[in-house]
């Protein structure tokens, strides 16, 4: 399809969808309109753009994905495989729409807001200003623009200052509508000194497209652990953006376990807005068949004395293709920045491919920054050692790949249950075999 | 149990190392294969265990009358061949206990035995650990990760004790051991001696043989077994060196 033809169905969908917008305040309608205009100008990213050079968007461009309408029938059993046993509160969205019957929001402490995006728009429109904040300093973002124009729902978690939630909040995004798209706009807003853990799971079946945007603010001294389990259906497309701003002394940890989808990409774009904050960005991507998986991170050290720890691993089997793009930028005044980034990759097939591109842009002179990237095969001596004890080759390979992924999951500190949860999903994925 | 006939092997795409090895090992016997560096000792261990990187160019190896060389490494192990590595491999992220249980259940399955449950397994593990004076905490780590040289060698013998192979090939198991570790390892090997089991110890030095007394000693030199005799041959070698048997070439 030509660039115009690709965009047209979305422009039309926008025009044809006043029902979700009529009740909305004028400012939001305006936002949506300018976002739609922005998307129409930008079009889908092309491989001529550096940030999209390695990601093959063909599956997304071959046919339009009009917004999902109505609700797919989903029972409790359909979400059971992904439930996190230690979650205290759960929000379930199906095809981008909140499903109260499957959600379970428990008694929340004073000062915590947890609700769907539509309910938040009704009751706390003030939060939505933040959720739609224009932070396009990182460049043209057509998927974020399209999301702002078309989003129907999502979740909002907002904390007043100094509120601590010990147990995790779980959000399950389930996709069911083949040939349709779901635009999710999510917001996590932590007031100063507050603390939370959020586990977001994306799963489903069928050839749908999920386009999710998470806008995250961690205020001074607050701490957020944010986990994303991307386990979309085998025919699905997943595009996700996490846009994070950290204030003074804030802590943010993001772990992405990416297993599903035929095309999946997560962009993590983080900005240090105050001194002394720290982020840990970790993840493992496992790819087989003809899966296409990208993790792209951009960390903007716009304040002094901040710390970045980045560690991503990927495994590509069969004819799969994995991509890691990692940029760490240090602005001139961001002295005493301490940043390191590591990308480790495992190729399991002669026809599998991995592109990894770490990048440092350092404009300050008193900083400690490093990065590294490796691409390798399974260790032959380790394989032989396992086989020499009677373990069949397929099982030996499985054990080594599991160990490879486990090593980065171990980076999640002080949460055995969470590590075990992610480990179980890795084990389940590996039961499908690694040729 | 083991019959090696005119075995020729080379490093893949490289020079020939084994140039016609003949050896017969019967059940219940302990054999020592000694020889200078470069004589082909480790190649022999590698070829017998199915290590990649070697080409057999001639000859035959029969294990209980079956062609050993056509079996894959894991199949040999399940049939009862065990190699104690000269350099045990560190495998971060693969828990020792998990690994050992997977190996044991693979071997037991082949023998027609059922999987061990966690309780039985732990009981068996503890008994063997005691024999080799290995701390239980080592088993909670990755395979061989953070083990000292001696601990790695003891772990090899510990695995052997757990897997109860028919044929154990010990490749330079004595190298790098202090006297205490040597005694522990020897105790572990001796505990496994039995009428149903054969043990082949490959070593450069005689000292292991003071603790594990072999029935037969062979000298491997230039890729062939050039002399075979009783245990006294090891003592003779200790005094005269390998000079009399030619150098490695």
Boltz contact constraints between the chains, C-beta under 6 A:
constraints:
  - contact:
      token1: [A, 381]
      token2: [B, 89]
      max_distance: 6.0
  - contact:
      token1: [A, 382]
      token2: [B, 89]
      max_distance: 6.0
  - contact:
      token1: [A, 382]
      token2: [B, 91]
      max_distance: 6.0
  - contact:
      token1: [A, 384]
      token2: [B, 51]
      max_distance: 6.0
  - contact:
      token1: [A, 385]
      token2: [B, 89]
      max_distance: 6.0
  - contact:
      token1: [A, 387]
      token2: [B, 73]
      max_distance: 6.0
  - contact:
      token1: [A, 387]
      token2: [B, 74]
      max_distance: 6.0
  - contact:
      token1: [A, 388]
      token2: [B, 49]
      max_distance: 6.0
  - contact:
      token1: [A, 388]
      token2: [B, 73]
      max_distance: 6.0
  - contact:
      token1: [A, 388]
      token2: [B, 77]
      max_distance: 6.0
  - contact:
      token1: [A, 388]
      token2: [B, 83]
      max_distance: 6.0
  - contact:
      token1: [A, 389]
      token2: [B, 77]
      max_distance: 6.0
  - contact:
      token1: [A, 389]
      token2: [B, 103]
      max_distance: 6.0
  - contact:
      token1: [A, 390]
      token2: [B, 74]
      max_distance: 6.0
  - contact:
      token1: [A, 390]
      token2: [B, 77]
      max_distance: 6.0
  - contact:
      token1: [A, 390]
      token2: [B, 78]
      max_distance: 6.0
  - contact:
      token1: [A, 390]
      token2: [B, 103]
      max_distance: 6.0
  - contact:
      token1: [A, 390]
      token2: [B, 106]
      max_distance: 6.0
  - contact:
      token1: [A, 390]
      token2: [B, 107]
      max_distance: 6.0
  - contact:
      token1: [A, 391]
      token2: [B, 74]
      max_distance: 6.0
  - contact:
      token1: [A, 391]
      token2: [B, 102]
      max_distance: 6.0
  - contact:
      token1: [A, 391]
      token2: [B, 103]
      max_distance: 6.0
  - contact:
      token1: [A, 391]
      token2: [B, 106]
      max_distance: 6.0
  - contact:
      token1: [A, 392]
      token2: [B, 74]
      max_distance: 6.0
  - contact:
      token1: [A, 399]
      token2: [B, 94]
      max_distance: 6.0
  - contact:
      token1: [A, 403]
      token2: [B, 93]
      max_distance: 6.0
  - contact:
      token1: [A, 403]
      token2: [B, 94]
      max_distance: 6.0
  - contact:
      token1: [A, 406]
      token2: [B, 93]
      max_distance: 6.0
  - contact:
      token1: [A, 407]
      token2: [B, 93]
      max_distance: 6.0
